[in-house]
Amino acid sequence: MASISCSIVKYHSEQTDYRCGYCKNPNSNFSHGMWAHTLTVQDYQNLIDRGWRRSGSYCYKPVMDKICCPAYTIRCDALNFKISKSQKKILNRMSNFLKNKLSKEEKMSHTNTDIHHDKLSKIPHATIEDSKICKISKIIAPCEINKNSLPSESSKNSFSIEKKEVKDSIASSSGSKLLADKDVKANKTKLEHNPQKKAKILRLERKQNKLLSQGKSTSEIQTILSESKQQQNSSKTLEQFFSELNSEMNKLELKLIRVMSDEFLKTLDESANLYKKYQMTIHKDDPEDCDKSSFYKFLGKNSLQEWRPENGPLQGYGSFHDQYWLNGKLIAVGVIDILPACVSSVYFYYDPAYSHLSLGTFSSLREIFLTRQLNETVPNLKYYYMGFYIHICPKMRYKSKMVPSKLLCPETYVWCDIEKCLLKLNVNKYSRLNEDLKAIDENGIVNIDEVLLLYREQAMLYKTYRTMLPRCRDEHEISEYAALVGMKCAKSILLYRK
């Protein structure tokens, strides 16, 4: 039988007592793991919907009720995403930066609280054998298996006060341009001696003074300010914000390239050097822990298969790097997986020199925008998965501000509104998020005989495998694996057996 495209994994039972990449506790992290020799995008979609994530070719699932920092899978409904004021400010800051109009305050007010990643430090590695599973040449398609014959912020009050300030200023000027100029200088001196005023009010006062110096009347100033206010409050879409990021001063080019493509290999050195700079500056990694080889294993070559169906996205499904080029210089990279139902964020790294642009949050907005673009041709692709949400980790809080979002219940694997989940997580770091106490994990009900295995280069059900090796006593391991991946995956993924 000819080779087919399928998933092949080797399962590792619970890995214990290793270092947590979030709280840095040396022995409080617990997870289950699998080395994926190959992994289809649909199987990986099903796995992340059961709390799994990948790091390179290694897939892991935290033991939620034992781990020090419970990690909940989080996704945003990209089609109904509602952009917040703070997120608009970040997009406007980027726009001003590209136009060389970034204020001194904006350049100084940078933060690293939106670091955007899900890498677990010192995650258990699979054995060398796992990456060298024998070449498969006689795999039987799962759909062809015959079970009977196997194997084969501002309020209205504050605005009215601001209007009053305009009237008072105009009255004091007595309509005279000379007095108005005097007023401008006086107000400027006043502003310089009042640094505690909010930037928004300072900008308003500057605008008032400018209008006064131009000899505008009271009614004219009120009309201009009113129109300006209405324009600011008009609801811009995410698409409009990104379409306005073009500038003649600076050029920000976003390139979506497939992992291991010619273009990826051509820019490998630049990407690896940027990754090393980011890891050493932001995460204080040692140089040998973030060299080119580490980058390649973590964010380069992986087991996720490329898939290009006729009704899929133009670039197909699989693993991609979303590169941010500023005037020809690589300043950031978002590593993502494009899957049948979502864009899944894998990692994000950037040049620390641009921290003031809040690139972590900016990249999330960019990836939500990308999801919406892909949805135009693939209606089922409508979610943005942000990896794990760890409530006790402050650097993760920005994810909960992507509205509307949901968390995956770790017991029933249904999606729950994040607002209700946060109330529970404020009390207990681990919680069953599903409020329906009668609900069960139906996909986790195991029928061990139906689990699909790969043995001696042939696909077979476990019941057939057991007749071939009657002395085999691995029922517990097979049952554990099937419950963790769910029977849907257990029937489509080939579990490697020696």
PyMOL commands that set and color helices and strands:
alter all, ss='L'
color gray80, all
select helices_A, chain A and resi 41-48+78-80+85-98+104-108+128-132+142-144+156-173+177-192+199-213+218-233+238-243+262-266+268-282+287-290+292-299+352-357+359-375+394-401+418-425+442-444+448-450+462-468+475-485+487-490
alter helices_A, ss='H'
color red, helices_A
select strands_A, chain A and resi 7-18+29-38+53-55+58-62+72-77+252-258+318-326+329-338+342-350+383-389+405-408+415-417+452-455+458-461+493-497
alter strands_A, ss='S'
color yellow, strands_A
deselect
rebuild
show_as cartoon
